[in-house]
Amino acid sequence: MAEPQPHMAAALNHLESAQNQLRRADNDKGSHRERALELIQAAMGEVRQGIEFDNQHKEDRTQRGDRQYGNPLGQLNRGHRERHPRGEW
């Protein structure tokens, strides 16, 4: 069963919204609008691949205790908090 991924789903929703807005924009952007649409399409593909990767490797993470696919930002945040003991950012 696929686990919920609200942040990835939200990212897809935002990308789809941006794509719709760009499609409605005038074409007089010197090909930048078209390039932005291409980049959004690529980003959407990457997000979907990330979701699929996560879903396929869920069992691996469970067996390893999530060591390999842990939260690297959590580690960075811990280091940051160590430098600022009051928890200030």
Buried (B, 14 or more C-beta within 10 A) or exposed (E): EEEEBEEBEEBBEEBEEBBEEBEEEEEEEEEEBEEBBEEBEEBBEEBEEEBEEBEEEBEEBEEEEEEEEEEEEEEEEEEEEEEEEEEEE
